[in-house]
Amino acid sequence: MTEHIPVSIIIPTFNEADSIADLVRYLRTATVGEMEILVADGQSLDDTVALAEQAGARVVVCPRKGRAAQMNYGAQQAQGPLLYFLHADTYPPLGFLTDIRQALARGFRSGCYRLAFDHPHWFLRANAWFTRFQWTVVRFGDQSLFVSKVLFEQIGGFREDLLVMEDQEIIVRLKGQGPFRVVPRTVTTSARKYHDNGVYRLQGLFTSIAVLYWLGVSQENLVRFYRFFIRKSKL
């Protein structure tokens, strides 16, 4: 029965001491069913590891820093047959495990949620509104991602050579393997980067990075662009 499938929630972290414990505690109370909360840490320099463990997560320290590498390493260590990748500043809705299991029962092979921000700015609300559509161009890691471990391994996981746009790239490959579900509920993600960089400025930068990626600009230059223009970058 799909409602009993164990789920491994994989959270890549780097210096998330301010938020990780609250997220782990929330996940433990927000849903029912068998799950493990696995924090894939990129050798944080703060108390992320200790705080995550104290809150009840299982922590693995990854040999390589980088979101794709950390998520792949977490998937390798995961015990559940269903993987749910979640950013450290993103909260799924109450009962999210039921949503994921029901999607599988209906024949979807992978999927994500619509997006909401924890800030009422009209421009952020407008951006989030578009995530209800199936367009790949509006699919990003903040929306979280669920997929069976078998399928994840079959497609080779995240591309570790991508430090930017790895979240959108894997969606293209997953959609090629079968139906992709956009659950008609929202995960709520932090708008902290928008606070740090300015709402319009940051969205313009993100759009520029996406366009440059699809035009074939190298990862080296995309990362250089990201680090130069985006304040408080963790790349």
Long-range contacts (C-beta under 8 A, 24 or more apart in sequence): 2-101, 2-102, 2-104, 2-105, 3-33, 3-98, 3-101, 3-105, 4-33, 4-34, 5-34, 5-80, 5-81, 5-82, 5-101, 5-104, 6-33, 6-34, 6-35, 6-36, 6-79, 6-80, 6-81, 6-82, 7-33, 7-34, 7-35, 7-36, 7-80, 7-82, 7-83, 7-84, 7-97, 7-100, 7-101, 7-146, 8-35, 8-36, 8-38, 8-74, 8-75, 8-78, 8-79, 8-80, 8-82, 8-83, 8-84, 8-149, 9-35, 9-36, 9-37, 9-38, 9-84, 9-86, 10-38, 10-40, 10-71, 10-74, 10-75, 10-78, 10-83, 10-84, 10-85, 10-86, 11-37, 11-38, 11-39, 11-40, 11-57, 11-74, 11-85, 11-86, 11-87, 11-88, 12-40, 12-41, 12-42, 12-67, 12-70, 12-71, 12-74, 12-85, 12-87, 12-88, 13-39, 13-40, 13-41, 13-42, 13-44, 13-48, 13-52, 13-70, 13-88, 14-41, 14-42, 14-43, 14-44, 14-48, 14-65, 14-234, 15-44, 15-45, 15-46, 15-48, 15-234, 16-44, 16-46, 16-48, 16-88, 16-89, 17-44, 17-46, 17-47, 17-48, 17-51, 19-88, 19-89, 19-190, 20-48, 20-51, 20-52, 20-55, 20-57, 20-88, 21-51, 21-52, 21-54, 21-55, 22-55, 23-88, 23-89, 23-91, 24-52, 24-55, 24-56, 24-57, 25-55, 25-56, 26-91, 27-92, 28-55, 28-56, 30-91, 30-92, 30-93, 30-94, 30-95, 30-96, 31-92, 31-94, 31-95, 31-96, 31-97, 31-98, 32-95, 32-97, 32-98, 33-97, 33-98, 33-101, 34-80, 35-80, 35-97, 36-78, 36-79, 36-80, 38-74, 38-77, 38-78, 39-74, 40-70, 40-71, 40-73, 40-74, 40-77, 41-70, 42-66, 42-69, 42-70, 64-160, 66-160, 66-163, 67-141, 67-158, 67-163, 67-166, 67-167, 68-157, 68-158, 68-159, 68-160, 68-162, 68-163, 68-166, 69-158, 69-160, 71-157, 71-158, 72-157, 72-158, 72-160, 75-149, 75-152, 75-153, 75-157, 78-149, 80-149, 81-148, 81-149, 81-150, 82-146, 82-147, 82-148, 82-149, 83-146, 83-147, 83-148, 83-149, 83-152, 84-144, 84-145, 84-146, 85-141, 85-144, 85-145, 85-146, 86-144, 86-187, 87-141, 87-142, 87-144, 87-189, 89-189, 89-190, 89-192, 90-142, 90-144, 90-187, 90-188, 90-189, 90-190, 91-187, 91-188, 91-189, 92-144, 92-187, 93-185, 93-186, 93-187, 93-188, 99-183, 99-185, 100-146, 100-183, 103-146, 103-181, 103-183, 104-148, 106-181, 107-178, 107-179, 108-178, 108-179, 108-180, 108-181, 109-147, 109-148, 109-151, 109-174, 109-177, 109-178, 109-179, 109-180, 110-145, 110-146, 110-147, 110-148, 110-151, 110-174, 110-177, 110-178, 110-180, 110-181, 111-145, 111-146, 111-147, 111-180, 111-181, 111-182, 111-183, 112-139, 112-143, 112-144, 112-145, 112-146, 112-171, 112-180, 112-181, 112-182, 112-183, 113-143, 113-144, 113-182, 113-183, 113-185, 113-186, 113-187, 114-143, 114-182, 114-183, 114-184, 114-185, 114-186, 114-187, 115-140, 115-142, 115-143, 115-186, 115-187, 115-189, 116-186, 116-187, 116-188, 116-189, 117-188, 117-189, 117-190, 117-191, 117-194, 118-188, 118-189, 118-190, 118-191, 119-191, 119-194, 119-195, 121-191, 121-194, 121-199, 123-199, 123-200, 123-203, 124-191, 124-194, 124-199, 127-203, 128-186, 131-182, 132-182, 132-184, 133-182, 134-180, 134-182, 136-168, 136-171, 136-172, 136-175, 137-168, 137-210, 139-167, 139-168, 139-171, 140-167, 140-168, 141-166, 141-167, 142-187, 142-189, 143-187, 144-187, 145-170, 145-171, 147-174, 151-177, 151-178, 161-219, 162-219, 163-219, 163-222, 163-223, 163-235, 164-209, 164-213, 164-219, 164-222, 164-223, 164-226, 164-235, 165-209, 165-210, 165-213, 165-222, 168-210, 168-213, 193-230, 193-232, 196-231, 196-232, 197-230, 197-231, 197-232, 202-230, 205-229, 205-230
